[in-house]
């Protein structure tokens, strides 16, 4: 099951060139860009691990692409995303966030039902991958 | 994206060439077909040529002397122009490496030429933006183990698509301290400079003798820098021309006496230690302005435009250069007042 996460998630996966173009757009807006990765792709897991610090004062996307490549090489089996943060007053939030790598095999999610009081049902979503311990969830870690 | 890739992104290591191929295909589709074998191409008609000519003319007009540097810049510009023309005939050749080293005394215009060079390289489409990122040792070398690589990479990222100008590059290498992190910077720079696909141009600048030592200690670096450009020191006539240009730029002018006095000043100043060419001239002019302002205020009368723009011999003669000489000759009273300017002379370098 393909994990649909962030902007452009219903488009075909981006090539490096397309990623570069998106990053160039973010930089042209004055948004510092950072790279993050995780092996816990829960929709409510908003805090992914940072790959290095956010990159400030860049003019061209080459530096970001180099960081993305490094992150992919270190974590070939993890989800990697690019975040662009808009620091302007009144917004101060993530302006753009999209996936740049996903694991080769994505087992998907399980819907868990919990019996509550008075026969109420509570539902939860959990990635199958989290059955295994962190770091061993996807091939290549 | 004609064929869906199914799951996932291409694994690391494979995406590079694939992306490059995709880019090349797209580029060829957009460009016109290569010219026929018997076609002729007028270099003058190329719109990039006009922009390059403009920059080269500005270089000629604004920079005095430096004949060998200008010739070299022209050669490089021509090389890139011809390369472009070859590209239009479909003749592919490897991208020329344009890393440079600028060696010359202080104040000989290394940084200024680097800016112009960036404009030319941009006009010819070699780099993406006419941007020069100036760094020194501080910006590249870290303070503890593991700090250097990220710092250098950050500088490279900021310079991407433009020019990385490393001022006083010889500080990167400290032979007396074998644990110095400068060596690491040089290694990272080397890998980046080897990168064929990158369009980053690295320029090293520094004083001639120390740069020679730097390059001889790093033969790998030296061999990857094809263009070694030497900036000669200016002679007296050129310095006078520079002074005139600077004065005119600031909307001042020398009167006759002042011109002679300044010429005399330069002769004396060039004999002194720490003379740094155009930079010394600029500092001298700044101090002349200071003395002119003091003279004008002391006049205590209404001032006309001529008063405000004229630098007189008196303003020039106030310099401590004259004082020191006079003192050497044991005749201090001809010196005028050199009091206010003495402290500035040492800072000229």
Boltz contact constraints between the chains, C-beta under 6 A:
constraints:
  - contact:
      token1: [A, 12]
      token2: [B, 1]
      max_distance: 6.0
  - contact:
      token1: [A, 13]
      token2: [B, 9]
      max_distance: 6.0
  - contact:
      token1: [A, 15]
      token2: [B, 19]
      max_distance: 6.0
  - contact:
      token1: [A, 15]
      token2: [B, 22]
      max_distance: 6.0
  - contact:
      token1: [A, 16]
      token2: [B, 15]
      max_distance: 6.0
  - contact:
      token1: [A, 16]
      token2: [B, 19]
      max_distance: 6.0
  - contact:
      token1: [A, 17]
      token2: [B, 19]
      max_distance: 6.0
  - contact:
      token1: [A, 17]
      token2: [B, 23]
      max_distance: 6.0
  - contact:
      token1: [A, 57]
      token2: [B, 158]
      max_distance: 6.0
  - contact:
      token1: [A, 58]
      token2: [B, 157]
      max_distance: 6.0
  - contact:
      token1: [A, 58]
      token2: [B, 158]
      max_distance: 6.0
  - contact:
      token1: [A, 60]
      token2: [B, 160]
      max_distance: 6.0
  - contact:
      token1: [A, 60]
      token2: [B, 161]
      max_distance: 6.0
  - contact:
      token1: [A, 62]
      token2: [B, 160]
      max_distance: 6.0
  - contact:
      token1: [A, 63]
      token2: [B, 157]
      max_distance: 6.0
  - contact:
      token1: [A, 63]
      token2: [B, 160]
      max_distance: 6.0
  - contact:
      token1: [A, 72]
      token2: [B, 12]
      max_distance: 6.0
  - contact:
      token1: [A, 73]
      token2: [B, 12]
      max_distance: 6.0
  - contact:
      token1: [A, 76]
      token2: [B, 12]
      max_distance: 6.0
  - contact:
      token1: [A, 101]
      token2: [B, 9]
      max_distance: 6.0
  - contact:
      token1: [A, 102]
      token2: [B, 8]
      max_distance: 6.0
  - contact:
      token1: [A, 104]
      token2: [B, 7]
      max_distance: 6.0
  - contact:
      token1: [A, 104]
      token2: [B, 8]
      max_distance: 6.0
